[in-house]
């Protein structure tokens, strides 16, 4: 239900921003989106087509292409989906024109788009506190975060030291008990020893020294060049080949050859030095990314690269041995290094992509998997990418195994696709009406999902959640078919393993809830109290608390109500319920409509505003504030959560107030039924009884509709669905659908309908109070008890019986005359006419609104209440007569004065 409200809110905001209020409303758009939601899968074909289409129509196509390539190089998620969406918008002329027309108004856009003045970026993003002011710990953390964001925006990228510090602080905040090892100061930071590395020191002060090559023979030049070249390939600057860093540490290195070097030798050197450039980039990447701050996946990737680099260095040492023996020429060296050239190029491309995309965890694995898929035909690159991916996947798949086999997360460096939010505890399920333990404690982090696990991500999340719940119930979790998960780009054995564990975890948790904790019995218990399935306890309770319910909420003692509720439960059919002791009473300081608004504001921007409002309904009576509550323990609170109990409360308060109205009207009917039997009643008094009968007809049929045409069929559907459910997610969905459909069909999701219904119920209560006051005025002589109840001296004699009969006859005549006088007064007739007019007007308004909603929004179940409340077309005929009277009252002059004839608005259109 929260997803529906969130989509509804987004659609409403989009309508406001696009100024499209004349078209479909937010409810229709959200329903359309929910019914047509499908996952989008991009392909190389549609992405390339979309890119070409946009670049052809862009004002600056080269800038667009450069930006797209930059985002792809950074491994930005969903960039292909966004490009495809933009291309579809460009092809749709109607949408394009709408966006252009909305973009013409710069006033609103100027408020939404932040402007950063040149030279004042920091001041526009960060508001510094006054000098000397004291900051709390939370304010200091927020200020530091804002300054870091400003630094990123202003400089384009952070330094390696700043990134490491940010990652270190984030890891420590998420896992305070886990200490992230820090590297020694001589390896990183300002105290780093420049020569304590396998990379070039990049000393710009070095110059060509020693004997000039031009003065030597070609053979000696070649020997010197080979010696220098092997040194450069090992990360050591040569005598005749100097090395300079590029624009940044991941740009190609620049090599400065001695000008007097022979041209042929220089050309061959230029063929080999790209290996040294790639080697330098890879070494810098390994030394930086192998630190613990970057996580286990990066560390595993660096370990795999180290293995390759170690073999490369061994090969260079062997080549140096050949050089010393004099059997290594420059031409042979170039030939032997050709395979290495491709390998180093692949490694450096991976290092550059990971660094520039700032990839961590799953995004690293996604990059490697895509490289494998894109290197078909290049055997060397494919094998190298596969080797790197297999080793880099090891720590990630170990975390996956612990999650799907045990329901545990061991992720100290924020790499795994599932993230645990500690602030969501199972105890909050019965404290906060908007807590989302099941949805929010464990969530998917889309940017951490490897691309090869995207289709299985939801099953992975559900599997671990199921096992985690079982584990928190004190059960030992051990999947019998557990085995190591191995990455393979072609053989997807891990898919079968995930499906097996998902089936096992689903059955395990479902059995725990259904069999051990009796979820179905718990739900039936909740239904018997909140949905009045066995309402005899409620009737007894209303008899016991009739006085308290009329008092102000502040004057009621909750302990007394609890005692009376327990008495009512013990003396009713609810005595057989083993869970009756979990039922509680709560007095809410807001009425039903306010509670509905709170529910509808869930997961929207208005939620904080609604929750922060002080209670204003301080004059509520006990009847208006009374509600039931229920104690539910873990793990049943996953299904019967606070949010679900709040919806049950809304249904109960609705039914309870309707029962109260029915009770009031029945008391009036019973009292005046005896009066009509004992005395002659005039026609004027019969009109009031007709209104009473119409009100009784309304409330009884509305209760019947809710109980037997909404709640009972929906409950039967829920019970059938629970028997076929295969996992807990289906149970949650079925339960949520039951509550959503019940609230909707009981008119509790539409504030306009609920307000009209509340007016009708209040009119019924006001009319019953009016009739009871009339009864009290004429009840005086009739209150005296009969003779057999007054005497204690034995049975009455015949004379006493005759005297009693004469007395009652006289009292009846006096009461009849008094009642005739009261009902014939102008005040009484005016009050009855006002009640009749108001009741008919509000009821017709309600019927028209229900007809419009059932017809326009497809809520066909509401047709049932229309036929029950107006089974003979009485109110419909009045509506038609009023429409015809409105049309006839329009004069010919008014029609001629208009430019064109407009149809008379019907009441239904006005109300809608």
Secondary structure, DSSP 8 states (H G I E B T S, - for coil): -HHHHHHHHHHHHHHHHHT-TTSS-HHHHHHHHHHT-------HHHHHHHHHHHHHH-TTHHHHHHHHHHHHHTT-TTHHHHHHHHHHHHH-HHHHHHHHHHHH-HHHHHHHS----TT-HHHHH-----TT----HHHHHHHHHHHHHHHHHHHSS--HHHHHHHHHHHHHHH-TTS------TTTSSTT--TTSSSS----TT----SS-GGGS-HHHHHHHHHHHHHHHHTT---SSEEEE--SSTTS--EEEE-TTS-HHHHHHHHHHHHHHHHHHHHHHHHHHHTSGGGHHHHHHHHHHHHHHHHHHHHHHHHHHHHHHTT---HHHHHHHTHHHHHHHHHHHHHHHHHHHTT--THHHHHHHHHHHHHTTT-HHHHHHHHHHHHHHHHHHHHHHHHHHHHS----TTS-SSEEE-TT--GGGGGT-TT--HHHHSEEE-GGGS-GGGGGGHHHHHHHHHHHHHHHHTT-----TT-------SS--HHHHHHHHHHHHHHHHHHHIIIIIS-HHHHHHHHHHHHS-TTTHHHHHHHHHTHHHHTSBGGG--HHHHHHHHHHHHHTSGGGG-TTGGGEEEEE-SS-HHHHHHHHHTTTSTTHHHHHHS----TT-BHHHHEEEEE---TTGGGTS-HHHHHHHHHHHHHHHHHHHHHHHHHHHHHHHHHHHHHS---HHHHHHHHHHHHHHHHHHHHHHIIIIIIIHHHHHHHHHHHHH--SHHHHHHHHHHHHHHHHHHTT-S-HHHHHHHHHHHHHHHHHHHHHHHHHHHH-TGGGS--HHHH--SSS--HHHHHHHHHHHHHHHHHHHHHHHHHHTSHHHHHHHHHHHHHHHHHHHHHHHHHHHHHHHS--TTHHHHHHHHTTTSHHHHHHHHHHHHHHHTS-HHHHHTSSS------HHHHH-
